[in-house]
Each structure stands twice: as C-alpha cells, then as structure tokens.
Amino acid sequence: MEGIFRTRTQTTGQVQMTSHEILDHTPIFDSLLSETLRLTAAPFISREVLQDMPLRLASGREYSLRKGDRLCLFPFISPQMDSEIYEEPEKFKYDRFLNSDGTEKTDFYKEGEKLKYYNMPWGAGINVCIGKFYAVNSIKL
C-alpha cells in the first residue's frame, strides 16, 4: 500500500504541471482503481436485437426476441466476480492488475482463452463510457 501513496503523492505534488504523461503512468494507483471498480461497479450490457430469435435460459424458460427489441443484460456473475478469471474474486487485492515487474496486467484467461474484456466497469468496445477518461483523470487529480 505504501507504493500507492507514493505514486499518488508524486502525481498530486505536480497538480499545476500535470500532463497526460504523468496521469498515464500511475500503474499502482491504476491497479487499485481497477480493483475498486471491479468490486463495486454494476455493469450491464445493452444491445439491439438484429433478427427474430428465441432466447433460452438455463432454467428452460424461453423468450421470443424480435428484431429491433432492446436487450439489457445485467450479469450478476459478470467477469468481475468470476473465480475462473480472478483468484478469490470476493477479496480486495490492490495489486491484482499488476504484473510482478509493476507493469499493467492485461492477461486474464477463461477456459484457456485470453479475454479481450476481463473487467468492464466502464462498458467495453464501442460501448465504453464516453466519460471514462475524464472520470479516471478527475479521480487521479
């Protein structure tokens, strides 16, 4: 935890001269923030149905989806809490998103395959929150 406060002090000590370079190089703080959001964010996925289709749930229940319908998925067991992706997902580990050399960890796997989206507190892909970078940089300052 000492490293987090050291990184934070270095960043806030230069508030008047803060640049993108400084804000973009806070790996310990970035890991802490990612871990905090992993445990507290409530991600949902919203998509437009592109063609009529049935949606069968594991319980056997079936729904008819029509082209143009909006579908909102709120995954209770999202990637954030998947024990196959994260060891002890219910525990807070500030360094979960750091490699042993202190660089950002981006290699997370499920069923032997590397995941493109392993933590989605801001959404993912083209649906990522447009305020993500403003929010993260505001938190860092």
Secondary structure, 3 states (H helix, E strand, C coil): CHHHHHHHHHHHCCHHHCCHHHHCCCHHHHHHHHHHHHHHCCCCEEEECCCCEEEECCCCCEEEECCCCEEEECCCCCHHHCCCCCCCCCCCCCCCCECCCCCECCCCEECCEECCCCCCCCCCHHHCCCCHHHHHHHHHC
